[in-house]
């Protein structure tokens, strides 16, 4: 995939994050096609250069268009996967059936893993496209800020050095900076696990626990992320970077975080269903919590925070009871693995 060939790209997913990434590609000068299934959203993109449903008040570059036909994107040299993890297998399967060639590079931008299999998005892509170049992009990247061209830093994970550098060139603008790292698995794990702790941070806010408790939760959450991530093959330094601690900070403290918003409503006393009914976009942390919990049990890694968030979401445990159990555990050294 020489740089001269990357003059166009496709984005699978017409939500806020997919559209924000389309803005990056469009600003970079690439003819960009957004694939989606919501007719009103696609018409808005094509007719008004906007996605008013997911990114109100954002003007999209005029080299962005939208389609609901897989056939329109199969020949693109670069395809971004930005659909919710729960439907990724279906969409990737449809893309395979549409006839994508082996020269197309895939960039996984969905922050999640498949619950039924525990596969990351790049592993899922590899299942269907064993011979294609595949990479992952992550980091502290709220769609609302990216779409407004606000300063953002990301990391591209790819074991192939040349592919990583070519993608880095695509995703480099005056306001959008990309780093590279070979630890693709670690990058995806960090991006997934942080969603669980974003819900925990929101619960802490909803309970009114204060800054001390929230900072402690984020710090101990990072410790769990590193323990679990390294047990699954990631490198410790990856979780100390943009896709680990960077994404953890932004999603636990930002008003843009959907996972944080979900947790806050739970902490304020709403049931899970009541909280979900108030949301207009997917909170990946909900399915991610189940997936991450299963991975932790499979590996035998100690994850008390993840265990309690799982119990709140899937076993109806009161948030106050979960907090009490966390604080009353036996004392231990901070660095005890």
LINURLIN-V85286 format. One line per field, one symbol per residue. psi: psi as a letter, one per 30 degrees, with the letter a starting at -180 (. if undefined). burial: I if it has 16 or more other C-alpha atoms within 10 Angstrom, else O. A space follows every 50 residues. Layout:
# LINURLIN-V85286
psi=???
burial=???
This chain:
# LINURLIN-V85286
psi=ileffigllkjjjgaeeeeeeeeeeeffgkjkkkklfjeeeeeeeeefhl ifefikgkkkkfgklllgkeffffgkfkkkjhlkffgeeeeeeeeeffhk lffkkkjkfkillkeefgkleeeeeeefifflkklkkaajikeeeefghl kkklkkkkfjeeeeeeeeeehjlfgjkkllkfieeeeeeefeefeefeee eeeeeefhfleeeeeeeeefeeeeeeeeeefgflkefefgaefceeeeee fffkffjeeeeeeeeeffflleeeeeffkflkjffeeeeeeeeeeeeefg kjieeeeeeeeeefggkkeeeeeeeefglkllkegk.
burial=OOOOOIIIIIIIIIIIIIIIIIIIIIIIIIIIIIIIOOOOIIIIIIOOII IIOIIOOIIIIIIIIIIOOIOOIIIIIIIIIIIIIIOIIOIIOOIIOOOI OOOIIIIIIIIIIIIOOIIIIIIIIOOOIOOIIIIIIIIIIIIIOIIOIO OIIIIIIIIOOOIIIOIIOIIIIOOOOIIIIIIIIIIIIIIIIIIIIIII IIIIIIIOOOOOOIOOIIOIIIIIIIIIIIIIOIIIOIIIIIIIIIIIII IIIOOOIIIIIIIIIIIIIOIIOOIIOOOOOOIIIIIIIIIIIIIIOOOO IOIIIIIIIIIIIOOOOIIOOIIOOOOOOOOOOOOOO
